[in-house]
Amino acid sequence: MGQYVSQEPVVGMDRTTRKRVATVKPASRRGKKAVIGYFAPKVSKQLKQMALDQDRSSVQDLLREAINDLFQKYRQPPIA
């Protein structure tokens, strides 16, 4: 897992108490936004296996490649 380099607090919401709480966001996530989708469990399992088979550091690394390929397919700059 990533290290918490930045100790700047970020205000979030506690899901159980619905109260605002300060949390610590890793420096590697600052300035970034999550892009998610919901798929069958088999998709997750297959992506994890592909990451292992390709000796990739994470599924995110595979997704970055796929998103950049998609951008290029539609003549957009590969910015992921």
N, C-alpha and C positions, 0 to 999 in steps of 0.2 A: 504494500500500500504506500501511498505518497506520504511525505513528511509534512508536518505543519510548520512551514517556514515563517509565515506571517502570523502574528498574534493579534491582528486587528479584529475587534469584535464586529460581528454582523448581526443585525436584529432579525430574528426569525419568529416563528410561531410554534409553540409546543402543541403538538396535535392532541395530546390527552387532556391538557388543562385549558387549551385555547388562549393561553396567555403569551404575551410577547417575551421572548428571552434573547439574550445575547449569546451567539455561538461563534466559534472560530472557523473561518473559511480558509482552506489551504491556498497558498499563494498561487499554485498552479491553476486554480479555478477562478482567480480574480479576472474580471473583464470578459468572462466567458458565459455562455448560456447553454443550458441543457436542451438537446433536441431529442425527443423520445417518440416511441411508437409502441403499440401493443401488438404482440404476435403470439402464436402458439408456442408452448413450452419447447417443442422440438426445434424451433428456430434458435432459441437461446442455447440449447444444448449443442446444436450443430455449429454455431458460431464459436462457442468455447472450444470445441474439438478442432475446428479449423485454425484457431489461434495457436493451439498446441502443435498441430501438425506443421504449421508454417513457421514455428519457432518465433512467434510474435509475442510481444510483452503483454498484450491485452486484446480483448475484443474491441476496445475503443480504437486501437491501432488499425484493425481490419476495417472498422466502420469509417475511419478517416479516409482510408484508401478508396473505399467504395463511394463515398460522397464526392471525393475529388474526381473519380472516374465519371460519375453522373454529371458533375458540373462541366467537365470537358466534353461529354457527349452532347450537351446542349449549348456548347460554345460559351461557357462561362469560365472565369478564372478559377483555378483550383485553390481555394482559400481555406480549406478545412485543416 
